[in-house]
């Protein structure tokens, strides 16, 4: 909680998944979350481990495998900050 209170940044990624009608799939955050409990938010997010396999940009597409997404990926904007 200290790092959150101090506004420290951390590695994370977000996925915004749209269907062919342009509708965005959202998830609702759990009420037990420390930040933004109960809020509606992006399709998927996580925190990659600081290991070589998860530091390679090409491996960011693995999120689609976890989500069992099929079909064509129109675009994938991957940006590390």
C-alpha positions as CSV (number, residue, x, y, z in Angstrom):
1,X,0.0,0.0,0.0
2,X,3.0,2.3,0.6
3,X,3.9,2.4,-3.1
4,X,0.3,3.2,-4.0
5,X,0.1,6.0,-1.5
6,X,3.4,7.5,-2.8
7,X,2.2,7.3,-6.4
8,X,5.0,4.9,-7.5
9,X,4.7,3.4,-11.0
10,X,4.7,-0.3,-11.7
11,X,4.7,-2.5,-14.7
12,X,1.2,-3.3,-15.9
13,X,-0.7,-3.8,-19.1
14,X,-4.3,-3.3,-20.2
15,X,-6.4,-4.9,-22.9
16,X,-9.4,-3.3,-24.5
17,X,-11.3,-5.9,-26.5
18,X,-13.9,-4.8,-29.1
19,X,-16.3,-7.0,-31.1
20,X,-17.1,-6.6,-34.8
21,X,-19.9,-4.1,-33.8
22,X,-17.4,-1.9,-32.0
23,X,-18.7,-2.8,-28.6
24,X,-16.2,-2.8,-25.8
25,X,-16.0,-5.7,-23.3
26,X,-15.7,-4.4,-19.8
27,X,-15.1,-6.0,-16.4
28,X,-16.2,-4.8,-13.0
29,X,-13.4,-4.5,-10.4
30,X,-14.0,-6.5,-7.2
31,X,-15.3,-4.6,-4.2
32,X,-12.3,-5.8,-2.2
33,X,-9.8,-4.0,-4.5
34,X,-7.6,-1.3,-2.8
35,X,-7.9,1.1,-5.7
36,X,-11.2,1.8,-7.5
37,X,-13.3,-1.0,-5.9
38,X,-16.5,-1.8,-7.8
39,X,-15.6,0.4,-10.8
40,X,-16.1,-0.7,-14.4
41,X,-12.8,-0.9,-16.3
42,X,-10.9,-2.3,-19.2
43,X,-11.4,-5.9,-20.6
44,X,-8.3,-7.3,-18.9
45,X,-5.2,-6.2,-17.1
46,X,-2.3,-7.7,-15.2
47,X,1.2,-7.2,-14.0
48,X,3.9,-9.0,-16.0
49,X,6.6,-10.7,-13.9
50,X,10.1,-9.2,-14.2
51,X,11.5,-12.2,-16.0
52,X,13.1,-12.3,-19.5
53,X,10.2,-14.1,-21.2
54,X,7.7,-11.4,-20.0
55,X,10.0,-8.5,-20.9
56,X,9.9,-9.2,-24.7
57,X,7.3,-7.1,-26.5
58,X,6.3,-10.0,-28.9
59,X,5.2,-12.0,-25.8
60,X,2.6,-9.3,-25.0
61,X,0.2,-11.0,-27.5
62,X,0.0,-13.9,-25.0
63,X,-2.8,-12.1,-23.3
64,X,-5.0,-13.1,-26.2
65,X,-4.3,-16.7,-25.5
66,X,-5.2,-16.3,-21.9
67,X,-8.5,-14.7,-22.9
68,X,-9.2,-17.4,-25.4
69,X,-9.7,-14.8,-28.1
70,X,-10.3,-16.0,-31.6
71,X,-10.7,-14.1,-34.8
72,X,-8.6,-11.4,-36.3
73,X,-6.7,-8.9,-34.2
74,X,-7.3,-5.6,-35.9
75,X,-4.5,-3.8,-34.0
76,X,-2.3,-4.2,-31.1
77,X,-0.8,-1.1,-29.6
78,X,1.9,-2.2,-27.1
79,X,3.6,0.5,-25.1
80,X,5.8,0.2,-22.1
81,X,6.1,3.1,-19.8
